[in-house]
């Protein structure tokens, strides 16, 4: 049976296909790809570059300044869109492509969809070795792009133009699947990008992708419901899956009806408004006292949309009830089965709604719910003390957080790594779902500013505030330029503690000497006097250095009226952290050392290990 065809290069086919993929948001059909980030080179400028130019009016192309940074922005766009929309990124071969591998790993760990289109070597191999080609002496099929394989949900290499037909179809299945979604890498051999093929017109028909809501299996559901019906001290751990499923209303209904306290992971924070009486706040290593005291006694943990990483579980030493049962309500079976949990493989909203209907007559013990609410009141008082304004010459991270919260309480807060995530997890008062955007699955230094750009592109109406340490800023700041070019206004609060303060504190806590983390403790001839405000201004940002918490609050209020990205710098103390809340974290301490501090830390470590549970 014959069908109509259209002759296009493989790159043109990719571009046209992307423009025809749609989704439905608020009853409106919209493009599922928000755009393409691109840095062109000899491996993609003539192929994909020319093809993207042909569709630029319907699929915008944004020029990044750094390949890793632009991929971070694309990932943040998808996260900020609750995985309903996403972006593509294209680079040349070699170093340009490999710069995206860290971002691919970030997306893989966090289950965030992004389409990566790195250029690759010549499929015909005639120019071998082409500029920037990595040669494997024992395998002629290997290229640098094979590094994407372990950090991609789906990987394919295009060595013929017609291969893009099944590859793109498979890519879309993965990108839109709530269980499998993550980074997809289609490695595009540069000669094949330019080769033409007679593609079927049906390949370019409009396709509307809808969210799949997996319903619970009857037997798994019965086991989970039975466990809850016997629970007296239940808790809910809300992960990122609650937000991606848009399940916050269902979570509120369930928690309120049955009196179950809720605690949030980094990815799940903002699932409930911070002021909801049953929201105990953060849990685990960076948890509130309200959450962690309950978690220690809980007899049933309903883990919704979380992969239960070690920061959430206190390295599996947080839960101390010998009769504990975990219910893994997760759309991904891999996560639902963790640590001998009762799996409930289902969409978060569908699963919560089903449980809400099935548990009529059951209730958490009233004393348990009352204790939870009292514990929250005590925690909020402690948090307010930590974030209160101060006249200290070097304020703490917590005090800076308090200033940002007071000045920009309705902002979307973006952060990723260092000491700030722990303090923000405990102390930031998140309101609406998605108002707290933390990349802590991979804890990638350098994500913050690029991530803020992605959030702003996804939610242009939002007031986006990025908090970043000086260490992360030095690693990656170039997307400030992109934010200005695109009119994507950010407010960046840069906390300068003159080094890697978080790791310095961890070094000290494990008995180590202050070494190579704070700038003053590094091998150096002279210490740099870094003028971060001048640096930001040189890239076109409005910038300012402030000398106090009160001055910071004023600067934050004034910057709301600025017409472009603003960077506000404040010096902070590298040693102070919030003592309240928190939990032990498994960081292995050397068994043998000449230093008594390390030996003492090892003894404490061995004692702490006794509380750890094997899975």
C-alpha positions as CSV (number, residue, x, y, z in Angstrom):
1,X,0.0,0.0,0.0
2,X,1.5,3.3,-1.1
3,X,1.6,6.4,0.9
4,X,2.6,10.0,0.3
5,X,6.1,11.0,1.2
6,X,8.1,14.1,1.6
7,X,11.9,14.3,0.9
8,X,13.8,15.9,3.8
9,X,17.2,15.6,5.4
10,X,17.2,13.6,8.6
11,X,17.8,16.8,10.6
12,X,14.8,18.5,8.9
13,X,12.7,15.5,9.7
14,X,13.7,15.8,13.4
15,X,12.8,19.5,13.5
16,X,9.5,19.0,11.7
17,X,8.6,16.1,14.0
18,X,9.2,18.0,17.1
19,X,6.9,20.8,16.0
20,X,4.0,18.4,15.7
21,X,4.2,16.9,19.2
22,X,1.5,18.5,21.4
23,X,-0.1,18.1,24.8
24,X,-3.1,19.5,26.6
25,X,-2.8,21.9,29.6
26,X,-5.8,23.6,31.1
27,X,-8.0,22.3,28.2
28,X,-5.7,24.0,25.6
29,X,-3.6,22.1,23.1
30,X,0.0,23.4,23.3
31,X,3.4,22.3,21.8
32,X,5.0,19.8,24.1
33,X,8.4,21.1,23.3
34,X,9.0,24.5,24.7
35,X,12.0,25.1,22.5
36,X,15.5,23.9,21.7
37,X,18.7,25.0,23.4
38,X,21.6,24.9,21.0
39,X,25.3,25.6,20.8
40,X,26.4,25.0,17.2
41,X,29.7,23.5,16.0
42,X,30.9,21.4,13.1
43,X,28.9,18.4,14.2
44,X,25.5,20.1,14.1
45,X,25.6,23.6,12.6
46,X,25.1,22.4,9.0
47,X,22.5,19.8,9.8
48,X,20.4,20.4,12.8
49,X,21.3,24.1,12.8
50,X,19.9,24.7,9.3
51,X,16.8,22.5,10.1
52,X,16.0,24.5,13.3
53,X,16.3,27.7,11.3
54,X,13.5,26.4,9.1
55,X,11.1,26.0,12.0
56,X,12.2,28.9,14.2
57,X,8.8,30.6,14.0
58,X,7.1,27.6,15.6
59,X,9.9,26.0,17.6
60,X,12.2,28.7,19.2
61,X,15.9,28.0,19.4
62,X,17.7,29.5,22.3
63,X,21.5,29.9,22.3
64,X,23.1,28.7,25.5
65,X,26.5,29.9,26.8
66,X,27.6,26.5,28.1
67,X,26.4,23.1,27.1
68,X,25.9,21.8,30.6
69,X,24.2,25.0,31.6
70,X,21.7,25.0,28.8
71,X,20.9,21.4,29.5
72,X,20.3,22.3,33.1
73,X,17.9,25.1,32.0
74,X,16.1,22.6,29.8
75,X,15.7,20.2,32.7
76,X,14.5,22.9,35.0
77,X,11.9,23.9,32.4
78,X,10.5,20.4,32.5
79,X,10.6,20.2,36.3
80,X,9.0,23.6,36.5
81,X,6.3,22.4,34.1
82,X,5.6,19.3,36.3
83,X,7.0,17.2,33.4
84,X,4.0,18.1,31.2
85,X,6.3,20.0,28.7
86,X,10.0,19.7,28.0
87,X,12.9,20.9,25.8
88,X,15.6,19.6,23.5
89,X,19.3,20.4,23.4
90,X,21.7,20.1,20.6
91,X,25.5,20.3,20.5
92,X,28.4,19.5,18.3
93,X,30.5,16.4,18.8
94,X,33.2,15.8,21.3
95,X,33.6,18.3,24.2
96,X,30.3,20.0,23.4
97,X,28.4,16.8,23.6
98,X,30.2,15.5,26.7
99,X,29.5,18.8,28.5
100,X,25.9,17.6,28.6
101,X,26.6,14.2,30.3
102,X,26.5,15.7,33.8
103,X,23.1,17.2,33.0
104,X,21.9,13.9,31.6
105,X,22.8,12.2,34.9
106,X,21.0,14.9,36.8
107,X,17.8,14.3,34.7
108,X,18.2,10.5,35.0
109,X,18.4,10.6,38.8
110,X,15.6,13.1,39.1
111,X,13.3,11.3,36.5
112,X,13.0,14.5,34.4
113,X,12.4,14.4,30.6
114,X,14.8,16.1,28.3
115,X,15.8,15.3,24.7
116,X,19.5,15.5,24.0
117,X,20.6,15.7,20.4
118,X,24.4,15.6,20.3
119,X,26.3,15.5,17.0
120,X,28.4,12.5,16.4
121,X,31.2,11.2,14.2
122,X,30.7,10.4,10.5
123,X,28.7,7.2,10.0
124,X,30.6,6.5,6.7
125,X,33.9,6.9,8.6
126,X,35.7,8.3,5.6
127,X,37.2,11.4,7.3
128,X,38.2,9.4,10.4
129,X,39.5,10.6,12.7
130,X,37.4,13.7,12.4
131,X,38.1,16.8,14.5
132,X,37.1,16.1,18.2
133,X,36.6,12.4,17.6
134,X,37.5,10.0,20.4
135,X,39.0,6.8,19.1
136,X,38.8,3.4,20.8
137,X,41.7,1.2,19.7
138,X,39.6,-2.0,20.2
139,X,36.1,-1.0,19.0
140,X,35.4,1.0,15.9
141,X,31.8,1.6,16.8
142,X,32.5,3.6,19.9
143,X,32.3,7.4,20.1
144,X,32.4,9.9,22.9
145,X,28.6,9.9,22.9
146,X,28.6,6.3,24.3
147,X,29.2,8.1,27.7
148,X,25.5,9.0,27.5
149,X,24.4,5.3,27.6
150,X,24.3,4.8,31.4
151,X,22.7,8.1,32.1
152,X,19.9,7.9,29.4
153,X,16.6,6.2,29.7
154,X,16.8,5.6,26.0
155,X,19.9,5.9,23.8
156,X,20.2,5.5,20.0
157,X,22.7,6.4,17.4
158,X,21.5,7.5,13.9
159,X,23.7,5.9,11.2
160,X,21.0,6.0,8.5
161,X,18.4,8.7,7.9
162,X,15.4,6.4,8.1
163,X,16.4,5.2,11.6
164,X,15.0,8.5,13.0
165,X,11.5,7.3,12.5
166,X,11.3,4.5,15.1
167,X,13.9,6.4,17.3
168,X,11.8,9.6,17.6
169,X,8.6,7.6,18.3
170,X,10.4,5.6,21.0
171,X,11.8,8.9,22.4
172,X,8.4,10.4,22.8
173,X,7.1,7.3,24.5
174,X,9.9,7.6,27.1
175,X,9.7,11.3,27.5
176,X,6.0,11.2,28.3
177,X,5.8,8.0,30.3
178,X,5.4,8.9,34.0
179,X,7.3,5.8,35.1
180,X,10.1,5.7,32.5
181,X,10.6,9.4,31.8
182,X,14.1,10.8,31.9
183,X,16.7,11.9,29.5
184,X,16.6,10.5,25.9
185,X,19.8,10.8,23.8
186,X,19.6,10.5,20.1
187,X,23.2,10.6,18.8
188,X,23.2,12.2,15.4
189,X,26.0,11.3,13.0
190,X,26.9,14.5,11.3
191,X,26.9,13.2,7.8
192,X,23.5,11.5,8.3
193,X,22.0,14.7,9.6
194,X,22.5,16.1,6.0
195,X,21.3,12.9,4.1
196,X,17.8,13.0,2.6
197,X,15.1,10.4,2.7
198,X,11.5,10.1,1.5
199,X,9.7,10.2,4.8
200,X,6.0,9.2,5.0
201,X,3.8,12.3,5.6
202,X,2.1,10.4,8.3
203,X,5.2,10.7,10.4
204,X,4.6,14.4,10.7
205,X,0.9,14.3,11.7
206,X,0.0,16.1,14.8
207,X,0.2,13.9,17.9
208,X,-1.3,14.9,21.2
209,X,0.2,13.2,24.3
210,X,-1.9,12.8,27.4
211,X,-0.8,12.1,31.0
212,X,-1.2,8.4,31.7
213,X,-2.6,7.7,35.2
214,X,-1.8,4.1,36.2
215,X,-4.5,2.6,38.5
216,X,-3.7,0.4,41.4
217,X,-3.6,-3.4,41.1
218,X,-6.3,-5.0,43.2
219,X,-4.1,-7.3,45.2
220,X,-1.5,-4.6,45.9
221,X,-4.2,-2.2,46.8
222,X,-5.8,-4.6,49.3
223,X,-2.5,-5.2,51.0
224,X,-1.8,-1.5,51.3
225,X,-5.2,-0.7,52.6
226,X,-5.0,-3.5,55.2
227,X,-1.7,-2.2,56.4
228,X,-3.2,1.3,56.8
229,X,-6.3,0.0,58.6
230,X,-4.1,-1.5,61.2
231,X,-1.9,1.5,61.6
232,X,-2.1,3.6,64.7
233,X,0.9,5.9,64.1
234,X,0.9,6.5,60.3
235,X,2.8,9.1,58.4
236,X,3.0,10.2,54.8
237,X,6.2,11.0,53.0
238,X,5.4,13.2,50.0
239,X,7.9,13.0,47.2
240,X,8.2,14.7,43.8
241,X,5.7,12.3,42.3
242,X,3.0,14.2,44.2
243,X,3.8,17.3,42.3
244,X,4.2,15.6,38.9
245,X,0.9,13.9,39.4
246,X,-0.8,17.2,40.5
247,X,-1.9,15.2,43.5
248,X,-1.7,17.9,46.1
249,X,-5.5,18.3,46.5
250,X,-5.8,14.5,46.9
251,X,-3.0,14.5,49.5
252,X,-4.7,17.2,51.5
253,X,-8.1,15.4,51.4
254,X,-6.5,12.1,52.6
255,X,-4.4,13.7,55.3
256,X,-7.3,15.7,56.7
257,X,-9.8,12.9,56.6
258,X,-7.7,10.4,58.4
259,X,-5.5,12.7,60.6
260,X,-2.2,11.6,59.0
261,X,0.9,13.8,59.4
262,X,2.7,14.6,56.1
263,X,6.4,15.2,55.7
264,X,8.2,16.3,52.5
265,X,11.3,15.3,50.6
266,X,13.4,17.9,48.8
267,X,11.6,17.1,45.5
268,X,8.2,16.9,47.3
269,X,8.4,20.1,49.2
270,X,5.4,22.4,48.4
271,X,3.1,19.4,48.0
272,X,1.3,20.9,51.0
273,X,1.3,24.6,51.9
274,X,3.8,25.2,54.7
275,X,1.1,26.5,57.0
276,X,-1.1,23.4,56.8
277,X,-1.4,22.0,60.3
278,X,-0.6,18.5,59.1
279,X,2.5,19.5,57.2
280,X,5.4,18.6,59.4
281,X,7.9,20.0,56.9
282,X,11.2,18.3,55.9
283,X,12.2,14.8,56.8
284,X,15.4,13.0,57.2
285,X,19.0,14.3,57.4
286,X,17.8,17.8,56.8
287,X,14.5,17.2,58.5
288,X,12.5,19.2,61.0
289,X,12.2,18.0,64.6
290,X,8.5,17.7,64.0
291,X,8.9,15.2,61.1
292,X,11.8,13.2,62.5
293,X,10.4,12.5,65.9
294,X,7.2,11.1,64.3
295,X,9.2,9.1,61.7
296,X,11.1,7.4,64.5
297,X,7.9,6.0,66.0
298,X,5.8,5.5,62.9
299,X,4.3,2.1,62.4
300,X,3.3,2.7,58.7
301,X,5.0,5.0,56.2
302,X,3.0,5.8,53.1
303,X,5.7,6.8,50.8
304,X,4.1,8.7,47.9
305,X,6.1,9.4,44.7
306,X,9.5,9.2,46.4
307,X,12.6,7.1,45.7
308,X,13.5,7.1,49.4
309,X,17.1,8.2,49.0
310,X,19.4,8.3,52.0
311,X,18.8,11.9,52.9
312,X,15.1,11.1,53.3
313,X,15.6,8.0,55.4
314,X,18.6,9.2,57.4
315,X,20.6,6.5,55.6
316,X,18.0,4.0,56.7
317,X,18.5,4.8,60.4
318,X,15.6,7.2,60.9
319,X,12.8,4.6,61.3
320,X,13.1,2.8,64.7
321,X,9.7,1.0,65.0
322,X,10.4,-2.8,64.8
323,X,7.0,-3.3,63.3
324,X,7.3,-0.6,60.7
325,X,5.6,-1.2,57.3
326,X,6.4,0.9,54.3
327,X,3.9,1.3,51.5
328,X,5.5,2.3,48.3
329,X,2.9,4.3,46.3
330,X,4.8,5.0,43.1
331,X,4.2,4.9,39.4
332,X,7.7,3.2,39.0
333,X,7.9,-0.4,40.3
334,X,11.6,0.0,40.9
335,X,10.9,2.6,43.5
336,X,7.7,1.1,44.8
337,X,9.5,-2.1,46.0
338,X,12.4,-0.5,47.8
339,X,13.3,-1.8,51.2
340,X,10.8,-4.6,51.3
341,X,7.9,-2.1,50.9
342,X,4.4,-3.2,50.2
343,X,4.3,-2.0,46.6
344,X,1.4,0.0,45.3
345,X,2.3,0.7,41.7
346,X,0.0,3.6,40.7
347,X,-0.2,7.2,39.8
348,X,0.0,9.3,43.0
349,X,-3.3,11.0,42.6
350,X,-5.1,7.9,41.5
351,X,-3.6,5.9,44.4
352,X,-4.5,8.5,47.0
353,X,-8.0,8.9,45.8
354,X,-8.5,5.1,45.8
355,X,-7.2,4.8,49.4
356,X,-9.3,7.8,50.5
357,X,-12.4,5.9,49.4
358,X,-11.4,2.6,50.9
359,X,-10.5,3.5,54.5
360,X,-13.8,4.8,55.7
361,X,-14.1,4.4,59.5
362,X,-10.3,4.3,60.1
363,X,-8.4,7.1,61.7
364,X,-4.9,7.7,63.0
365,X,-4.8,7.7,66.8
366,X,-6.1,11.1,67.9
367,X,-3.2,11.5,70.3
368,X,-0.8,10.9,67.4
369,X,-2.3,13.6,65.3
370,X,-2.4,16.0,68.3
371,X,1.3,15.3,69.0
372,X,2.1,16.0,65.4
373,X,0.4,19.4,65.5
374,X,2.1,20.3,68.8
375,X,5.5,19.3,67.4
376,X,4.9,21.5,64.4
377,X,4.3,24.5,66.6
378,X,7.5,23.9,68.5
379,X,9.4,23.5,65.2
380,X,8.0,26.7,63.7
381,X,9.2,28.6,66.8
382,X,12.7,27.1,66.4
383,X,12.7,27.9,62.7
384,X,11.7,31.5,63.3
385,X,14.5,31.9,65.8
386,X,17.0,30.6,63.2
387,X,15.8,32.9,60.4
388,X,15.3,36.1,62.5
389,X,17.1,39.2,61.4
390,X,20.5,39.9,62.9
391,X,23.2,42.6,63.0
392,X,26.0,40.1,62.8
393,X,28.9,41.0,60.6
394,X,28.7,37.6,58.9
395,X,25.1,36.3,59.0
396,X,24.2,32.6,58.7
397,X,22.6,31.0,55.7
398,X,19.4,30.7,57.8
399,X,19.3,34.4,58.4
400,X,19.7,35.2,54.7
401,X,16.9,32.7,54.0
402,X,14.7,34.6,56.5
403,X,15.4,37.9,54.7
404,X,14.6,36.4,51.3
405,X,11.4,34.9,52.7
406,X,10.2,38.1,54.2
407,X,11.0,40.2,51.2
408,X,9.8,37.8,48.5
409,X,7.4,35.4,50.1
410,X,5.5,34.5,46.9
411,X,8.6,33.7,44.9
412,X,9.6,30.4,43.3
413,X,12.8,29.5,45.1
414,X,15.5,27.8,43.1
415,X,18.6,26.1,44.5
416,X,20.7,22.9,44.1
417,X,23.8,22.2,46.2
418,X,26.0,23.0,49.1
419,X,24.8,24.0,52.5
420,X,21.7,25.9,51.3
421,X,19.6,22.9,50.4
422,X,19.6,21.6,53.9
423,X,18.8,25.0,55.4
424,X,16.1,25.7,52.8
425,X,14.6,22.2,53.2
426,X,14.1,22.9,56.9
427,X,13.3,26.6,56.8
428,X,11.8,27.8,53.5
429,X,8.0,28.3,53.8
430,X,6.7,27.0,50.5
431,X,3.2,27.9,49.5
432,X,1.8,26.8,46.2
433,X,2.9,23.6,44.5
434,X,6.1,24.1,42.6
435,X,7.1,27.2,44.5
436,X,10.1,25.3,45.8
437,X,12.4,24.1,43.1
438,X,15.4,22.2,44.5
439,X,17.7,19.9,42.5
440,X,18.9,17.6,45.2
441,X,18.6,14.2,43.6
442,X,22.1,14.7,42.0
443,X,23.0,17.8,44.0
444,X,24.7,19.4,41.1
445,X,26.8,22.5,41.7
446,X,26.3,24.9,38.9
447,X,22.6,24.1,38.3
448,X,21.2,27.0,40.3
449,X,21.4,29.9,37.8
450,X,20.7,27.8,34.7
451,X,17.9,26.2,36.6
452,X,16.4,29.5,37.4
453,X,16.5,30.4,33.7
454,X,14.6,27.2,32.9
455,X,11.9,27.9,35.6
456,X,11.4,31.4,34.3
457,X,11.0,30.2,30.7
458,X,8.4,27.6,32.0
459,X,6.6,30.1,34.2
460,X,7.3,33.6,32.8
461,X,4.7,35.1,35.2
462,X,6.6,33.8,38.3
463,X,8.9,35.8,40.5
464,X,12.0,33.5,40.4
465,X,14.6,33.9,43.1
466,X,17.8,31.9,42.9
467,X,19.9,31.3,46.0
468,X,23.5,30.2,45.2
469,X,26.8,29.9,47.1
470,X,30.0,31.4,45.8
471,X,31.4,27.9,45.0
472,X,28.5,27.1,42.7
473,X,28.5,30.5,41.2
474,X,32.2,30.2,40.2
475,X,31.5,26.8,38.6
476,X,28.7,28.0,36.3
477,X,27.4,31.5,36.0
478,X,27.3,32.1,32.2
479,X,23.5,31.6,31.9
480,X,23.1,35.0,33.5
481,X,23.9,36.2,29.9
482,X,21.2,34.0,28.5
483,X,18.6,35.3,31.1
484,X,19.3,38.8,30.0
485,X,19.3,37.9,26.3
486,X,15.9,36.2,26.6
487,X,14.3,38.8,28.9
488,X,14.0,36.1,31.6
489,X,14.4,38.2,34.7
490,X,15.9,36.5,37.7
491,X,16.8,37.7,41.2
492,X,20.0,35.9,42.2
493,X,21.1,36.0,45.9
494,X,24.7,35.1,46.1
495,X,26.0,34.0,49.5
496,X,29.7,34.4,49.7
497,X,31.3,32.3,52.5
498,X,34.7,32.2,50.7
499,X,34.8,28.6,49.8
500,X,32.9,25.3,50.0
501,X,31.5,25.9,53.5
502,X,29.1,22.9,53.5
503,X,31.9,20.4,52.8
504,X,34.2,22.1,55.2
505,X,31.6,21.5,57.9
506,X,31.3,17.9,56.9
507,X,35.1,17.6,56.9
508,X,35.2,18.9,60.4
509,X,32.3,16.6,61.6
510,X,34.1,13.5,60.4
511,X,37.3,14.5,62.2
512,X,39.1,16.0,59.3
513,X,41.4,19.0,59.4
514,X,40.2,22.2,57.6
515,X,41.8,21.4,54.3
516,X,41.2,22.6,50.7
517,X,37.5,23.7,51.1
518,X,37.5,27.3,52.4
519,X,39.8,29.4,50.2
520,X,42.0,30.3,53.2
521,X,42.7,26.6,53.8
522,X,43.8,25.8,50.2
523,X,47.3,25.7,48.8
524,X,47.7,29.3,47.6
525,X,50.2,32.0,47.0
526,X,47.7,34.7,47.5
527,X,43.9,34.8,48.1
528,X,41.7,36.2,45.4
529,X,39.6,39.3,46.2
530,X,36.6,38.3,44.1
531,X,34.2,41.1,43.3
532,X,31.1,39.0,42.4
533,X,29.0,42.1,42.0
534,X,31.4,43.5,39.4
535,X,31.6,40.2,37.7
536,X,27.8,39.9,37.4
537,X,27.6,43.5,36.1
538,X,30.1,42.7,33.4
539,X,27.6,40.2,32.0
540,X,24.9,42.8,31.9
541,X,23.1,42.1,35.2
542,X,22.1,44.8,37.7
543,X,24.2,44.0,40.7
544,X,24.8,45.1,44.2
545,X,26.7,44.0,47.3
546,X,25.0,44.5,50.6
547,X,26.5,44.5,54.1
548,X,23.7,43.4,56.4
549,X,20.4,41.5,56.6
550,X,18.4,44.7,56.7
551,X,20.2,46.0,53.6
552,X,19.5,42.7,51.9
553,X,15.8,42.9,52.5
554,X,15.7,46.5,51.1
555,X,17.7,45.4,48.0
556,X,15.3,42.4,47.5
557,X,12.3,44.7,47.7
558,X,13.8,47.3,45.3
559,X,15.0,44.7,42.8
560,X,11.4,43.6,42.1
561,X,11.1,46.7,39.9
562,X,14.3,46.0,38.0
563,X,13.9,45.3,34.3
564,X,16.4,42.5,34.1
565,X,18.3,39.9,36.1
566,X,19.7,41.2,39.4
567,X,22.5,39.7,41.4
568,X,22.7,40.6,45.1
569,X,25.8,39.6,47.0
570,X,26.2,39.1,50.8
571,X,29.1,37.7,52.8
572,X,28.1,34.9,55.2
573,X,29.6,32.8,57.9
574,X,30.9,29.4,56.6
575,X,30.5,27.6,59.9
576,X,27.1,28.4,61.3
577,X,24.2,26.0,60.5
578,X,20.8,25.4,62.1
579,X,21.2,23.0,65.0
580,X,17.5,22.2,65.4
581,X,16.2,19.2,63.5
582,X,18.3,17.1,61.3
583,X,19.5,13.5,61.5
584,X,22.6,11.4,61.2
585,X,23.9,10.8,57.7
586,X,26.2,7.9,56.7
587,X,29.5,9.3,55.6
588,X,32.2,6.7,56.1
589,X,35.0,7.8,58.5
590,X,38.5,6.3,58.1
591,X,39.0,3.2,60.3
592,X,42.6,4.0,60.9
593,X,44.2,7.5,61.3
594,X,47.1,9.2,63.0
595,X,44.8,12.0,64.0
596,X,42.9,11.6,67.3
597,X,40.0,13.7,65.9
598,X,39.4,11.1,63.2
599,X,39.6,8.2,65.6
600,X,37.0,9.9,67.8
601,X,34.8,10.5,64.8
602,X,35.2,6.8,63.9
603,X,34.0,5.7,67.3
604,X,30.9,7.8,67.0
605,X,30.4,6.5,63.4
606,X,30.5,2.9,64.5
607,X,27.9,3.6,67.2
608,X,25.6,5.3,64.8
609,X,25.8,2.4,62.3
610,X,24.1,0.2,64.9
611,X,20.8,2.0,64.2
612,X,21.1,1.4,60.4
613,X,18.7,-1.1,58.9
614,X,19.7,-3.4,56.0
615,X,17.2,-3.5,53.2
